[in-house]
């Protein structure tokens, strides 16, 4: 299956938490001028509501994600400290 290159590097929020290698969750991603929903796979379990970054596409509306904290949020005072 061909990868969906447009979604790689996009951010989103988990609608259904992932279970790591035990199974996928569901993520809503901002892409192509709107939002789309994909099955989301991660190396470790991630909770519902976790902001994520799409790091890969498996084709057929499935993506690989990691937890994500936008570093620009620290500039707006939305995060504790920017490390």
JOHULIN-V409313 format. One line per field, one symbol per residue. ss: DSSP state (@ for helix, = for strand, . for the rest). A space follows every 10 residues. Layout:
ss->???
This chain:
ss->....@@@... ======.==@ @@..====== =..======= =...==.... =========. .======... .@@@@..... ...
